[in-house]
Amino acid sequence: MKRLITILLALCVCLSACACAGPAEVDRDLAVNVMVLNGTTGFGMAKLMADSDAGEASLNYSFSVETDASSVTAALLSGTCDIAALPTNAAAAMYNKTEGGVRLLALNTLGVLYLVVNGEALEIQSLDDLAGMTVYAPAQNPAFLFQALCGAAGVDVTVDDSYAQPADLRTALAAGEVDMAVLPEPMVTIACAANEALVPALDLTALWQQVYPESSLVQGCVVARTQFVQDHPAEIDAFLEEYGASIAYVQQEPEEAAKLIEQTGVFTNAAVAEKALPRCNLCFITGEEMRHTMDGFLQVLYGTAPESIGGAAPGEDFYYEGQ
């Protein structure tokens, strides 16, 4: 009996210790290398970047801002980047290229695409008004998405993607070289400021919801190297907590956030960033909702342009759901 009591007391002590242990402590000395793209995909990171610069973040972050997604994916491949903000299709393609080498942590941006037209030359109120017309769209993702949208709506449109970069198309639109183009924010704001005749005629995010009611247009996300996730789950969860707070700040304090966006180099002009933010559709979606939202979107892309996501929909292990 004494031996049984001793065992039970020892078990109680162990259970009590486990209950009091709480969540795992983070390693504050661990270097966490984070890359963001300039523009809307990186907007939500600005507050966390500023907090890190001020020594107020919980992890030892090293941030860099890139202008080309290929630089980010190369760094993920080499292991010099641990966490990165990327376009959603690039994240899926990266998963396929590395055979599961990255995990999706969160969605950070819904649709940021708009059809911008010369209001003095055209009156466009719906996709149906575009039938038989040529619409310019930046190469790759914007062109794929607009083509999918028009195809599902049954509207016969020619999509011209001869302008590879959004900035080049924005310049051509503002100069009057083309009268109609699909552009992302903040390029929409810049183009409209340069040419008062330009107006955002169609919101592709709203149209996507109408055409694909079971899906959402989601264009930005954050991923991490699978090995880093496996080795440092407590740090990943700490990052997500801080990142979610950073996005919430940018949404709730656009004027101050715009200053941080310029200060951290995520975008060069605070005034443009502040004006563009209401149309940037920033979000912070994780867990099961992230899985459902992303999977529906990728299924649409796979059906339209499978090469844009690496030729296949990612497996279940693509989605990070926490410890």
CORDACOR-V25235 format. One record per residue. N is the residue number from 0. RES is the residue in one small letter. PSI is psi as a letter, one per 30 degrees, with the letter a starting at -180 (NA if undefined). OMEGA is omega as a letter, one per 40 degrees, with the letter a starting at -180 (none if undefined). D_CENTER is the distance of its C-alpha to the mean C-alpha in Angstrom with 1 decimal. Layout:
n=N res=RES psi=PSI omega=OMEGA d_center=D_CENTER
n=N res=RES psi=PSI omega=OMEGA d_center=D_CENTER
//
This chain:
n=0 res=m psi=e omega=i d_center=62.0
n=1 res=k psi=e omega=a d_center=61.4
n=2 res=r psi=e omega=i d_center=59.2
n=3 res=l psi=e omega=i d_center=57.2
n=4 res=i psi=e omega=i d_center=56.7
n=5 res=t psi=e omega=a d_center=55.6
n=6 res=i psi=e omega=a d_center=53.0
n=7 res=l psi=e omega=i d_center=51.7
n=8 res=l psi=e omega=i d_center=51.6
n=9 res=a psi=e omega=i d_center=49.6
n=10 res=l psi=e omega=i d_center=47.2
n=11 res=c psi=e omega=i d_center=46.7
n=12 res=v psi=e omega=a d_center=46.1
n=13 res=c psi=e omega=i d_center=43.4
n=14 res=l psi=e omega=i d_center=41.6
n=15 res=s psi=e omega=i d_center=41.9
n=16 res=a psi=e omega=i d_center=40.4
n=17 res=c psi=e omega=a d_center=37.4
n=18 res=a psi=e omega=a d_center=36.8
n=19 res=c psi=f omega=a d_center=36.9
n=20 res=a psi=e omega=i d_center=34.7
n=21 res=g psi=a omega=a d_center=31.5
n=22 res=p psi=l omega=a d_center=28.0
n=23 res=a psi=k omega=i d_center=28.0
n=24 res=e psi=k omega=i d_center=28.1
n=25 res=v psi=l omega=i d_center=25.4
n=26 res=d psi=j omega=a d_center=26.6
n=27 res=r psi=f omega=i d_center=26.2
n=28 res=d psi=f omega=a d_center=27.5
n=29 res=l psi=k omega=i d_center=25.0
n=30 res=a psi=k omega=i d_center=23.0
n=31 res=v psi=j omega=a d_center=19.2
n=32 res=n psi=k omega=a d_center=17.6
n=33 res=v psi=k omega=i d_center=14.0
n=34 res=m psi=k omega=i d_center=12.3
n=35 res=v psi=l omega=i d_center=9.7
n=36 res=l psi=k omega=i d_center=9.4
n=37 res=n psi=k omega=a d_center=11.4
n=38 res=g psi=a omega=a d_center=10.3
n=39 res=t psi=e omega=a d_center=7.8
n=40 res=t psi=f omega=a d_center=4.7
n=41 res=g psi=f omega=a d_center=7.6
n=42 res=f psi=e omega=a d_center=9.5
n=43 res=g psi=f omega=a d_center=9.2
n=44 res=m psi=f omega=a d_center=10.6
n=45 res=a psi=e omega=a d_center=13.6
n=46 res=k psi=e omega=i d_center=15.9
n=47 res=l psi=e omega=i d_center=15.6
n=48 res=m psi=e omega=i d_center=16.3
n=49 res=a psi=e omega=i d_center=19.2
n=50 res=d psi=e omega=i d_center=20.5
n=51 res=s psi=e omega=i d_center=20.6
n=52 res=d psi=e omega=a d_center=22.5
n=53 res=a psi=g omega=a d_center=24.9
n=54 res=g psi=g omega=a d_center=25.5
n=55 res=e psi=g omega=i d_center=24.2
n=56 res=a psi=l omega=a d_center=21.5
n=57 res=s psi=f omega=a d_center=22.6
n=58 res=l psi=l omega=a d_center=21.6
n=59 res=n psi=i omega=a d_center=22.6
n=60 res=y psi=k omega=i d_center=19.4
n=61 res=s psi=j omega=a d_center=19.3
n=62 res=f psi=k omega=i d_center=16.4
n=63 res=s psi=k omega=i d_center=16.1
n=64 res=v psi=k omega=a d_center=14.2
n=65 res=e psi=l omega=i d_center=14.1
n=66 res=t psi=f omega=a d_center=14.3
n=67 res=d psi=k omega=a d_center=14.0
n=68 res=a psi=f omega=a d_center=11.7
n=69 res=s psi=e omega=i d_center=15.1
n=70 res=s psi=e omega=a d_center=16.1
n=71 res=v psi=e omega=a d_center=13.3
n=72 res=t psi=e omega=i d_center=14.1
n=73 res=a psi=e omega=i d_center=17.8
n=74 res=a psi=e omega=i d_center=17.5
n=75 res=l psi=e omega=i d_center=16.1
n=76 res=l psi=e omega=a d_center=19.0
n=77 res=s psi=f omega=a d_center=21.5
n=78 res=g psi=g omega=i d_center=20.6
n=79 res=t psi=f omega=i d_center=20.3
n=80 res=c psi=k omega=a d_center=16.7
n=81 res=d psi=e omega=a d_center=16.1
n=82 res=i psi=k omega=a d_center=12.5
n=83 res=a psi=k omega=i d_center=9.6
n=84 res=a psi=k omega=a d_center=6.1
n=85 res=l psi=l omega=i d_center=5.6
n=86 res=p psi=k omega=a d_center=5.3
n=87 res=t psi=e omega=a d_center=6.2
n=88 res=n psi=e omega=i d_center=9.7
n=89 res=a psi=e omega=i d_center=10.0
n=90 res=a psi=e omega=i d_center=9.3
n=91 res=a psi=e omega=i d_center=12.0
n=92 res=a psi=e omega=i d_center=14.2
n=93 res=m psi=e omega=i d_center=14.2
n=94 res=y psi=e omega=a d_center=15.3
n=95 res=n psi=e omega=a d_center=18.0
n=96 res=k psi=e omega=a d_center=19.1
n=97 res=t psi=g omega=a d_center=19.7
n=98 res=e psi=h omega=i d_center=21.1
n=99 res=g psi=g omega=a d_center=18.9
n=100 res=g psi=f omega=i d_center=18.3
n=101 res=v psi=l omega=i d_center=14.8
n=102 res=r psi=k omega=i d_center=13.6
n=103 res=l psi=j omega=a d_center=10.5
n=104 res=l psi=e omega=a d_center=10.5
n=105 res=a psi=l omega=i d_center=8.1
n=106 res=l psi=k omega=a d_center=5.6
n=107 res=n psi=f omega=a d_center=4.4
n=108 res=t psi=k omega=i d_center=4.4
n=109 res=l psi=b omega=a d_center=7.3
n=110 res=g psi=k omega=i d_center=9.3
n=111 res=v psi=g omega=a d_center=10.1
n=112 res=l psi=k omega=i d_center=12.9
n=113 res=y psi=k omega=i d_center=16.6
n=114 res=l psi=j omega=a d_center=19.9
n=115 res=v psi=k omega=a d_center=21.8
n=116 res=v psi=l omega=i d_center=25.6
n=117 res=n psi=j omega=a d_center=28.7
n=118 res=g psi=f omega=i d_center=30.2
n=119 res=e psi=f omega=a d_center=33.7
n=120 res=a psi=f omega=a d_center=33.7
n=121 res=l psi=k omega=i d_center=31.7
n=122 res=e psi=j omega=a d_center=31.2
n=123 res=i psi=k omega=a d_center=28.3
n=124 res=q psi=f omega=a d_center=27.8
n=125 res=s psi=l omega=i d_center=26.5
n=126 res=l psi=e omega=a d_center=25.4
n=127 res=d psi=f omega=a d_center=29.1
n=128 res=d psi=f omega=a d_center=30.0
n=129 res=l psi=f omega=a d_center=28.3
n=130 res=a psi=k omega=i d_center=30.6
n=131 res=g psi=f omega=a d_center=32.2
n=132 res=m psi=l omega=i d_center=30.2
n=133 res=t psi=k omega=i d_center=28.1
n=134 res=v psi=k omega=i d_center=24.6
n=135 res=y psi=k omega=i d_center=22.9
n=136 res=a psi=k omega=i d_center=19.3
n=137 res=p psi=k omega=a d_center=17.5
n=138 res=a psi=l omega=i d_center=18.0
n=139 res=q psi=b omega=a d_center=15.8
n=140 res=n psi=e omega=a d_center=12.8
n=141 res=p psi=e omega=i d_center=13.9
n=142 res=a psi=e omega=i d_center=17.4
n=143 res=f psi=e omega=a d_center=16.7
n=144 res=l psi=e omega=a d_center=15.0
n=145 res=f psi=e omega=i d_center=17.8
n=146 res=q psi=e omega=i d_center=20.4
n=147 res=a psi=e omega=a d_center=19.4
n=148 res=l psi=e omega=a d_center=19.5
n=149 res=c psi=e omega=i d_center=22.9
n=150 res=g psi=e omega=a d_center=24.3
n=151 res=a psi=e omega=i d_center=23.7
n=152 res=a psi=f omega=i d_center=25.2
n=153 res=g psi=g omega=a d_center=28.2
n=154 res=v psi=k omega=a d_center=28.0
n=155 res=d psi=j omega=a d_center=29.3
n=156 res=v psi=k omega=i d_center=27.3
n=157 res=t psi=k omega=i d_center=27.3
n=158 res=v psi=j omega=a d_center=23.9
n=159 res=d psi=j omega=a d_center=24.6
n=160 res=d psi=h omega=a d_center=22.0
n=161 res=s psi=f omega=i d_center=24.5
n=162 res=y psi=j omega=a d_center=22.4
n=163 res=a psi=e omega=a d_center=20.0
n=164 res=q psi=k omega=i d_center=18.0
n=165 res=p psi=e omega=a d_center=16.6
n=166 res=a psi=e omega=i d_center=18.8
n=167 res=d psi=e omega=i d_center=21.8
n=168 res=l psi=e omega=i d_center=21.5
n=169 res=r psi=e omega=i d_center=21.0
n=170 res=t psi=e omega=a d_center=24.2
n=171 res=a psi=e omega=i d_center=26.1
n=172 res=l psi=e omega=a d_center=25.3
n=173 res=a psi=e omega=a d_center=26.4
n=174 res=a psi=f omega=i d_center=29.5
n=175 res=g psi=g omega=i d_center=30.5
n=176 res=e psi=f omega=i d_center=30.3
n=177 res=v psi=l omega=a d_center=28.3
n=178 res=d psi=f omega=a d_center=28.4
n=179 res=m psi=k omega=a d_center=25.3
n=180 res=a psi=k omega=i d_center=21.8
n=181 res=v psi=k omega=a d_center=18.2
n=182 res=l psi=k omega=i d_center=16.1
n=183 res=p psi=l omega=i d_center=12.7
n=184 res=e psi=k omega=e d_center=12.9
n=185 res=p psi=g omega=i d_center=14.3
n=186 res=m psi=e omega=i d_center=16.4
n=187 res=v psi=e omega=a d_center=17.8
n=188 res=t psi=e omega=a d_center=19.1
n=189 res=i psi=e omega=a d_center=20.6
n=190 res=a psi=e omega=a d_center=22.3
n=191 res=c psi=e omega=i d_center=23.8
n=192 res=a psi=e omega=a d_center=25.1
n=193 res=a psi=f omega=a d_center=26.8
n=194 res=n psi=j omega=a d_center=28.4
n=195 res=e psi=f omega=i d_center=29.5
n=196 res=a psi=f omega=a d_center=30.2
n=197 res=l psi=k omega=i d_center=26.5
n=198 res=v psi=k omega=i d_center=24.9
n=199 res=p psi=j omega=a d_center=21.7
n=200 res=a psi=e omega=a d_center=23.5
n=201 res=l psi=k omega=i d_center=21.0
n=202 res=d psi=j omega=a d_center=17.7
n=203 res=l psi=f omega=i d_center=16.1
n=204 res=t psi=e omega=i d_center=14.0
n=205 res=a psi=e omega=i d_center=17.5
n=206 res=l psi=e omega=i d_center=19.2
n=207 res=w psi=e omega=a d_center=16.9
n=208 res=q psi=e omega=i d_center=17.8
n=209 res=q psi=e omega=a d_center=21.4
n=210 res=v psi=e omega=i d_center=21.6
n=211 res=y psi=i omega=a d_center=19.6
n=212 res=p psi=f omega=i d_center=20.5
n=213 res=e psi=g omega=a d_center=19.6
n=214 res=s psi=l omega=i d_center=16.0
n=215 res=s psi=k omega=i d_center=13.0
n=216 res=l psi=j omega=a d_center=10.9
n=217 res=v psi=k omega=a d_center=7.3
n=218 res=q psi=f omega=a d_center=5.3
n=219 res=g psi=k omega=a d_center=1.5
n=220 res=c psi=l omega=i d_center=3.1
n=221 res=v psi=k omega=i d_center=6.2
n=222 res=v psi=l omega=i d_center=9.4
n=223 res=a psi=l omega=i d_center=13.0
n=224 res=r psi=k omega=a d_center=16.1
n=225 res=t psi=e omega=a d_center=18.2
n=226 res=q psi=e omega=i d_center=21.2
n=227 res=f psi=e omega=i d_center=19.8
n=228 res=v psi=e omega=a d_center=18.7
n=229 res=q psi=e omega=a d_center=22.2
n=230 res=d psi=f omega=a d_center=24.0
n=231 res=h psi=h omega=a d_center=22.3
n=232 res=p psi=e omega=a d_center=21.2
n=233 res=a psi=e omega=i d_center=22.4
n=234 res=e psi=e omega=i d_center=20.3
n=235 res=i psi=e omega=i d_center=17.1
n=236 res=d psi=e omega=i d_center=18.0
n=237 res=a psi=e omega=i d_center=19.0
n=238 res=f psi=e omega=a d_center=15.7
n=239 res=l psi=e omega=i d_center=13.8
n=240 res=e psi=e omega=a d_center=16.5
n=241 res=e psi=e omega=a d_center=16.2
n=242 res=y psi=e omega=i d_center=12.4
n=243 res=g psi=e omega=i d_center=12.8
n=244 res=a psi=e omega=i d_center=15.7
n=245 res=s psi=e omega=i d_center=14.0
n=246 res=i psi=e omega=i d_center=11.4
n=247 res=a psi=e omega=i d_center=14.6
n=248 res=y psi=e omega=a d_center=16.5
n=249 res=v psi=e omega=i d_center=14.4
n=250 res=q psi=e omega=a d_center=14.6
n=251 res=q psi=f omega=a d_center=18.3
n=252 res=e psi=i omega=a d_center=19.5
n=253 res=p psi=e omega=a d_center=18.1
n=254 res=e psi=e omega=i d_center=21.1
n=255 res=e psi=e omega=i d_center=21.1
n=256 res=a psi=e omega=i d_center=17.4
n=257 res=a psi=e omega=i d_center=17.7
n=258 res=k psi=e omega=i d_center=20.4
n=259 res=l psi=e omega=i d_center=18.4
n=260 res=i psi=e omega=i d_center=15.6
n=261 res=e psi=e omega=a d_center=18.6
n=262 res=q psi=e omega=a d_center=20.4
n=263 res=t psi=f omega=i d_center=17.8
n=264 res=g psi=g omega=i d_center=17.2
n=265 res=v psi=e omega=i d_center=13.6
n=266 res=f psi=l omega=a d_center=15.3
n=267 res=t psi=f omega=a d_center=19.0
n=268 res=n psi=j omega=a d_center=20.1
n=269 res=a psi=e omega=a d_center=19.9
n=270 res=a psi=e omega=i d_center=21.7
n=271 res=v psi=e omega=a d_center=19.3
n=272 res=a psi=e omega=a d_center=16.3
n=273 res=e psi=e omega=a d_center=18.2
n=274 res=k psi=e omega=a d_center=19.2
n=275 res=a psi=f omega=a d_center=15.8
n=276 res=l psi=e omega=a d_center=14.1
n=277 res=p psi=f omega=a d_center=15.7
n=278 res=r psi=g omega=a d_center=14.2
n=279 res=c psi=f omega=i d_center=10.5
n=280 res=n psi=h omega=i d_center=10.1
n=281 res=l psi=k omega=i d_center=8.3
n=282 res=c psi=l omega=i d_center=8.6
n=283 res=f psi=j omega=a d_center=9.3
n=284 res=i psi=k omega=a d_center=10.3
n=285 res=t psi=l omega=i d_center=12.1
n=286 res=g psi=b omega=a d_center=15.2
n=287 res=e psi=e omega=i d_center=16.9
n=288 res=e psi=e omega=i d_center=14.9
n=289 res=m psi=e omega=a d_center=11.7
n=290 res=r psi=e omega=a d_center=14.0
n=291 res=h psi=e omega=a d_center=15.5
n=292 res=t psi=e omega=a d_center=12.6
n=293 res=m psi=e omega=a d_center=10.9
n=294 res=d psi=e omega=i d_center=14.5
n=295 res=g psi=e omega=i d_center=15.6
n=296 res=f psi=e omega=a d_center=12.9
n=297 res=l psi=e omega=i d_center=13.7
n=298 res=q psi=e omega=i d_center=17.3
n=299 res=v psi=e omega=i d_center=17.2
n=300 res=l psi=e omega=a d_center=15.8
n=301 res=y psi=e omega=i d_center=18.3
n=302 res=g psi=f omega=a d_center=21.0
n=303 res=t psi=e omega=a d_center=20.3
n=304 res=a psi=i omega=a d_center=19.2
n=305 res=p psi=f omega=i d_center=19.3
n=306 res=e psi=f omega=a d_center=19.2
n=307 res=s psi=f omega=i d_center=15.6
n=308 res=i psi=g omega=i d_center=14.5
n=309 res=g psi=g omega=i d_center=17.4
n=310 res=g psi=f omega=a d_center=20.2
n=311 res=a psi=l omega=i d_center=19.7
n=312 res=a psi=k omega=a d_center=17.6
n=313 res=p psi=l omega=i d_center=16.7
n=314 res=g psi=l omega=a d_center=19.3
n=315 res=e psi=e omega=a d_center=19.4
n=316 res=d psi=f omega=i d_center=19.0
n=317 res=f psi=f omega=a d_center=15.4
n=318 res=y psi=k omega=i d_center=14.5
n=319 res=y psi=k omega=a d_center=15.3
n=320 res=e psi=g omega=i d_center=17.3
n=321 res=g psi=l omega=a d_center=18.8
n=322 res=q psi=NA omega=none d_center=22.3
//
